[in-house]
Amino acid sequence: MSGEKLHQIFSTTDVKHGTSLFTPDDITAIENLIIEKDGRLFIKCQIKDKYKVAKPEEIVRQLWIYRLLTEYGYPRERLDVEKLIYFGSRVEPGAADIVVYHEDLTHYYILFEVKRPSRTAGIEQLKGYCNAEGAPIGVWSNGNELIRLHREESNIFVEIPRIPKSPETLRDILTERWTLQWLEEHDELKQGKTTLKKILLDLEELVLGNSGVNIFNEAFKLIYAKLYDEWRGINDSNYKLEFFVGARSPEQVQTSISNLLRGAKREWSGVFDPDPADQTELTPAHLKTCVSALQNVKLFNPNLQVIDEAFEYLIPQEAKKKHGQFFTPRPVEDMAAKMLNPKSNEFVIDPACGSAGFLLHSVMWIAGGTITGRELPTPAKNFAQNKIYGIDFAKNAVNWQSYYHG
């Protein structure tokens, strides 16, 4: 964050909003809207043209308004703030923080919730607003995090990859098809907009926690299918990714994920038990929600640290304590592999391998530093297939490490 005034507003420890989603130009533009009067800071609303107390949530609202006006190209007459939302005669109305109207300037197109910085409370409030008004798109943001939801029908929401610009339609967003290159350029993990752990937390709150399924198994299958989809894109630049929602029905999404799981099972044998692994236990509607949350991130990275963080989260905390399952940070594993300096003709065994981090970094060392998803150099391939062994009593850990070098 730059700007003395914004630093002053966001510097207290109880502030739960932030500005990390925004560019220095965004920050500068909003800083210029702030004045000091009688020892207090006020910010000029870009829609109402009036000054308001410059609280953190108001700063985040004005940042989003600025972005809607500039980057997304919406004319000012299509935007409004603090619009009352009526839920019924027995419920007090709420107020949507920002609304974007359809071109008719009457019906709501996009609703924003920025005042509730908590993910759970903010998402629930947003969904309530969208259901009450029939708005097709809802956006929650606290300035550091962002969730974009498409309301397909009452109480059924899926994430969309981006907010439509003017004059784009929702269908324009839903019918886009991506290559891996597009995903790399728009990867929200690389951009720092989210983490895989946060996505899994969202999915646990939205779907997995109340679906009656084994959260680890279903999340593992989703990640496994997505890795296979990205692996195909790595090896074929013209391949169109299949791990996406778009305008497809829940059943169509389910078919694609099942096909990816079958392909992954053929390509990487030994990860799953012999029983069929090409079906998830999630309903088609729940599966579609999960895919929508994961589709806009790229999981393949040079050392798969992203996957490790998710794996550590998915192992219940009590299991870690009870069975002594603790996870070595990737930099330590990398350092240990370099100190060990394994040779391609030597054997490496890890008797408590967990997610196989030490083994993976040993392979990376032989391969010259990185694993990209493409064919390994011959010495590293032979080393991975014949010279490394991992043992772990935890079935979930064994499944995870089987992917790494299976």
N, C-alpha and C positions, 0 to 999 in steps of 0.2 A: 504494500500500500504506500502511496506517496501522497503528499499534501498534509500540511500541519493541522488543518481543521479536522480532516477525517481521522487523522491519527489520534487527536484529542477525543473524538467521539467514540472510537472503537477501542480505546486503550484500557478501559476498566475491566476487571476480571470477570464481572458478571454478564458481560455482553456475549450473546450467543449467535449474533449475526456476524457476517464478514464480507469481504469484497474480493476474494480470490478468483471468482469467476470472471472478473471484469478486467479490461485492458487499461494501461496507463492513460490512454486518451479518454476512456470512459470516466476514470477517476478525476482527471483534470477538469472535464466538463462539469461534473457535479460539484467539485470543489469551488468552482466559480459561481455556483448558485447559492453558496452559503455566506451569510453575513453574521456579524456579532452585534447584539443590541442589549444593553444593560447587563453585560456580563454573560449572556446566553447566546447560543448559536441557533440560527434559524436557516431553513432552506426554502427556496422558492419552488413551489410545485409547477412543473412544466405544463400541466393540464389546467389547473384551477387558477394559475397565475397569482397565487397567494402564498404568503410565507407561513411555514409550519415549524414547530420545534424540531430541531435536527437530531431526532433519535435515530439509533442504528437502523431500525426497521424502516424508517422513512427514507434514509439514505439508500437502502437496498431497493425500495420502491422506485425512487427517482432514477437510480441506475438502470433498472429494467425499463422504465419509460423511455429513457434516453436511447437505450439499445433498440427498443421497438420503433422509435421514430427514425433512427439513423440506419442501423444495420438491417433491420427488417422492413423498413420502408413504409410503415403504416402512417397515413395522414393523421394529424392531430384530432380531427373530428371523429375518428373511429375509436379513440381511446377515452376512457373515463376512469375515475377512481372512487372508491368507497361507495359502490352501488349496493343498495339494500337487496338482500336475497331473502325471500319469504319461503319458509318451510311448511307452513300450514297455520291454521288459526290458533293452535295450542302451543306453538313454538315461537319464541322470540326471533325476529329476523336477524340475520348476520349481515356483514358488509364485505363484498369482494374487494380486495385491495386494488386490483387493476382489472379492468374489463376491456377486451377488444371486440368491437361489434362486427357483425357481418357487414357487407357493403350496403345493406338496407338501413344501416344505422339504428336498427331497432332490436334485432335478436343478437344474443351473445354468441360469440365465436370462440374466444379464449378467456378463461378466468384465471387470475393469479392469486395465490395465497403467499404472502411474504411476512406477515406479522407473527405467525407461529413458527419459531425457529426449530422446534422439535419435529423430526421426521414423521413420527407416528401421528401426533396431533395435527400437524400441518396437512398430511395426506388425507386424513379422515375429514377434516374441515373442507378441503378442496373437493373431495368426492361428494360430500353433502351439497355443496354449492352447485356442482355440475348436474347432479341428479335433480335438484330443485328447479333449475332453469333449463335443463335439457341441453346445456352447452357441450359441444363435441370435444373440446380440448381444455384440459386443466393443467396449470403449471404451479408447482411448489418450489420455492427457493428461499434459502436463508442467506444468500450471497456467496456462500462457500460450496453449497450443494444444489443440485437441480434434478427435479423429476418432472417428466412430461407425460401426461396421461391422455389417452383417447378413450372417451366414453362411448363404447360400442352400443350398449343398451343399459337400462337401469342396473346399477351396481356391478356392471362388468366393465373393467378398465384394463387397458394394455398400454405399455409404454411405446412412445413413438421416438424415432431417432433424432428428430429435430423439430423446432417450432417453424411452421410455415411462414414464409415471407409474403408480403403483399406483392403481387396479386395471386400467389400460389393458393391452391386448395388443399384440403386434407387428403384428397385422393392423390394429388401429385406426390405427397410424402409417402403414402402407403404403397404406391405402385413402383417406387424406385427399386432397382436391382443393383447390387454392389459387387465389385470385384474386391480382392484382398487389398489392392492398392488403395481403393477408396476407403476401406476400413482403416488402413494404416494412417491415412491422412486425417481421419476423423475420430480416431481412437480416443475415447474419453478417459481411459486409464492413463495413456501417455500425456494427455492434456491436463491431467491432475483434477479433472472434474468429479471423479468418483474413485472408489476402490472396489475390488471384487468382494471384499468383506462387507462393504456397505450395501452392495447389490444383494448379497445373500441375506443380509438383515432385512432389507425391504421385502424380499421374496418370503422370508419366514413370517413377516407381519401380514403380507397381503394374501399368501396362498399356503405355503408349506406348513406353517404352524397349526393350521386347522384342517388340514386335508387328510389326516390319518395315515400318512405315509412315513417311511423312514427317510428323514431329511437328508442324511448323509448319502444314502443310496441314490435318491432321486437327483440331488444336486450333482453327485459324481457323474451320473449318466448324462446330464445336461452339459456339463463341462467337457466330458469325453466326446460327445457328439460335436460340440463346437470346435474342439481341437482338431478333430478329423476334418471338419469342413474347412478350417483355416489351412490345414496341411495340404488339402487338395488345391487350395488357392495358391499356396507357396510353390507347388509343382506344376501349375498351369495358370499362367497369367490371364488367360481368357475365361477361366472358370467363374461362373456367377454363384456367389454364396447361397446356400440353401438354408442356413440357420437365420431365418428372419420371419417376421409376421406379415408385414405389408397389408394387403387387402384380402388375405386368405382367410378361409373359415378355420375354426379350431380343428376340424377333422383334417383339413389339408395340411395344417402345421404339424399335426400329429404324424401324418404319413411321412413328411419330410424328415422329422426327427427320428422316426423308426428306421428309415432308409439310411440315415447317417450312422446310427448305432450299428446296423447290420454291416455297413461298409467298414466301420472302425473295428468291429469284431473280426472281420476277415483279415484286415491289414495288420492289426496288433493283437494277435491271439494270445491267450493266457491271462488277460486282464480280468475277465469275468469268469464266474463258475460256468460249467457246461450248460446249465439251464438257460433258456432263451433270455438274451439281454437286449433284444431289439424292441422291447416294449417298456414304457414307463408305467408306473402305477397311478400317475396323475390323470385326472379327467382331461379331455381335450381343451376345455375352457381354462383350467388351471395351467396346463402346459403352455398354452398360448401366452398367458400372462408372464410365465417364467421366461419364455423365449424372447418376449418383447423387452424384458429387463436386461438380458445378456447380449442382445444382438449388436449393440453399438460399442462393444469393447473387443479388443484383440487380446487373446490369451497367450498366444505364442510370443515369447520374448527370449532374449539370449540365454537366460538361466532359469526360466520358469518360476521365478520368485513369487510372481503373482499367484500361481497355483498353490505354492506352499503356504502362503498366508491364508488362502481359503481353506486348505486342508486342516491347518491348525485350528481355525475357527470351528470347523465342522465336527471335530472330535470334541465331545462334551467335556466341559471343564472337570466334572467329577471323575471322568474316566482317566484324564491326564493325571490327576492326583492319586487315584486309587492304584493305577497300573504303572505309575512313573513315566508316563508318556510326555516328554518335554522335547522341544524342537530347537535344534541348533540353527542360529541365524546363518543365512546364506554367505555373508562375507567371511564368517569363521570357517565354513565348509570349504570355501574357495581357497582361503589361506592354507588350510590343512592339506588340501590336494596339492598345492604348489610346493609346500614343504616336503610332502611325501615324494613328489616328483616321480610318479609311476611311469614305467616303460610299457610299450605296447606288448611286450612278451612276458610281462609279469602278471601275477594274480592279485586281485584286491577283494577282500571280504569284509563286510560290515555286519556284525552279529546283532545289531539293534538298528536296522537301517531306516525305520520310519518311512519317510517319503523318498528315500534313496538319494538324498542330497549329496552325501559324500561320494557315492558311486557316480552320480551324474557329473559332478565336478571333476572326477578322475577321467571320465570320458571326454569332457570338455578340454581337459589339459592335453590329452592325446590328440584331440581334433584341432588343436591350435587356439582354443580360447572360447569358442561359441558353438552353440547348436542351433541351427536355423530352421530345421524341419525338412531340409533337403537331404539328399544322400550323404552320409558321413564319409570322410576319407577312408580308404580301405583299412589302414592300420587301426583307426578308431572304431570302425565297424566291427572288425574282427575282435578287438578288445572288448567291445560292449557285448558281443554275442557269446564270447568264449572265456573271458578272463575275469569277469566281475560277478560277485555273488552277494546277495542280500538276504538277511534273515530277520523276521520280526514276528512276534506271537499275535499281533493285532491284525485281524483279517482286513480291516479297512486300510491299514497302512500298506499291507502286502498288495492289495489291489492298486493302490495309488502308485507304489514304486514299480509295479509291473508295467504300467503305462510308460514310465520314463525310459526303461531299457528293454521292454518286452519285445 
